[in-house]
Amino acid sequence: PFQVDIAGRPEVGKRITITSTWRDGRTDVSHERITVVEPHERVCWDFEGLPNLSIPDWLLGTERCLLFEEVGDRGRSTRVSSYEIFSGPAGVMVGLLLGSTIQDGFGRWCEGLLRQF
């Protein structure tokens, strides 16, 4: 459901492009910027806008993070969890209109990760 394009290693300030393919087959492309990199612990990014539309944080603020936690015997497994926070006037609308679609996309993305390992 999600494809992330990044040149080189993740680092704070680097721009990434995320292509999302939804259950109904629709595809969206968004531009994001990495805000936090804590190796082996978490990486976070912020939505910047769509290909032809920049959206300021006061209108739609986001915080999207992946958290990594070693579990099991001697850290031989990793638990990956994610969260996403929307803020600003448009954040309320995104949550109401797209919240379940976004949750479904993250769920399918996690299922895809599991199939690869």
C-alpha positions as CSV (number, residue, x, y, z in Angstrom):
1,P,0.0,0.0,0.0
2,F,2.9,2.4,0.7
3,Q,6.1,2.9,-1.3
4,V,8.7,5.3,0.1
5,D,11.3,6.9,-2.2
6,I,14.4,8.4,-0.6
7,A,17.8,9.2,-2.0
8,G,20.5,7.9,0.3
9,R,20.2,7.4,4.1
10,P,17.4,8.8,6.2
11,E,18.4,12.0,7.9
12,V,16.6,15.0,9.5
13,G,15.5,17.5,6.9
14,K,15.6,15.1,3.9
15,R,12.6,15.0,1.7
16,I,10.8,11.8,0.9
17,T,8.0,10.9,-1.5
18,I,5.3,8.4,-0.4
19,T,3.1,6.7,-3.0
20,S,0.0,5.2,-1.4
21,T,-2.2,2.7,-3.1
22,W,-5.5,2.3,-1.4
23,R,-7.8,-0.7,-1.2
24,D,-10.0,0.8,-4.0
25,G,-7.0,1.0,-6.3
26,R,-6.7,4.8,-6.1
27,T,-3.1,6.1,-5.8
28,D,-1.9,9.3,-4.1
29,V,1.5,10.8,-4.0
30,S,2.6,13.0,-1.1
31,H,5.8,14.9,-0.2
32,E,7.1,14.5,3.3
33,R,10.1,15.7,5.3
34,I,12.0,13.6,7.9
35,T,11.9,15.3,11.3
36,V,13.5,12.7,13.6
37,V,16.0,9.9,13.1
38,E,17.0,7.9,16.2
39,P,18.8,4.8,14.7
40,H,17.3,1.5,15.8
41,E,14.6,3.4,17.8
42,R,12.4,5.7,15.7
43,V,12.0,7.7,12.5
44,C,9.4,10.5,12.1
45,W,8.3,12.6,9.2
46,D,5.9,15.5,8.4
47,F,3.5,15.8,5.6
48,E,4.4,18.8,3.4
49,G,1.8,18.5,0.6
50,L,0.8,17.0,-2.6
51,P,2.8,17.3,-5.9
52,N,1.2,20.6,-6.9
53,L,0.0,21.9,-3.5
54,S,2.1,22.8,-0.5
55,I,0.1,22.8,2.8
56,P,1.3,24.9,5.7
57,D,1.6,23.3,9.2
58,W,-0.8,25.8,10.8
59,L,-3.5,24.4,8.4
60,L,-2.6,20.7,8.6
61,G,0.1,19.6,11.0
62,T,1.2,16.0,11.0
63,E,3.5,13.8,13.0
64,R,4.0,10.3,11.6
65,C,6.5,8.0,13.3
66,L,7.7,4.4,13.1
67,L,9.0,3.0,16.4
68,F,11.4,0.0,16.6
69,E,11.7,-2.1,19.8
70,E,13.9,-5.1,20.2
71,V,11.9,-8.0,21.8
72,G,12.5,-11.7,22.4
73,D,15.6,-13.6,23.3
74,R,18.6,-11.3,22.9
75,G,16.7,-8.9,20.7
76,R,16.4,-11.4,17.8
77,S,13.0,-9.9,16.9
78,T,11.8,-6.3,16.4
79,R,8.4,-4.9,17.2
80,V,7.5,-2.1,14.8
81,S,4.7,0.2,15.7
82,S,3.5,3.4,14.2
83,Y,1.4,6.4,15.0
84,E,0.1,9.5,13.2
85,I,-1.2,12.7,14.8
86,F,-3.1,15.3,12.8
87,S,-3.5,18.9,14.0
88,G,-4.8,22.2,12.7
89,P,-8.2,23.0,11.2
90,A,-7.7,20.6,8.3
91,G,-6.4,17.9,10.7
92,V,-9.9,17.4,12.1
93,M,-11.3,17.0,8.6
94,V,-8.6,14.5,7.6
95,G,-9.4,12.4,10.7
96,L,-13.1,12.4,10.1
97,L,-13.0,11.8,6.3
98,L,-9.9,9.7,5.9
99,G,-9.1,8.2,9.3
100,S,-10.4,4.7,8.6
101,T,-8.8,4.6,5.1
102,I,-5.4,5.6,6.5
103,Q,-5.7,3.0,9.3
104,D,-6.6,0.4,6.7
105,G,-3.5,1.4,4.6
106,F,-1.1,1.2,7.6
107,G,-2.6,-2.2,8.5
108,R,-2.1,-3.6,5.0
109,W,1.4,-2.1,4.9
110,C,2.3,-3.9,8.1
111,E,0.8,-7.1,6.7
112,G,3.1,-6.7,3.7
113,L,6.1,-6.2,5.9
114,L,5.4,-9.4,7.7
115,R,5.1,-11.4,4.5
116,Q,8.6,-10.3,3.6
117,F,10.2,-11.8,6.7
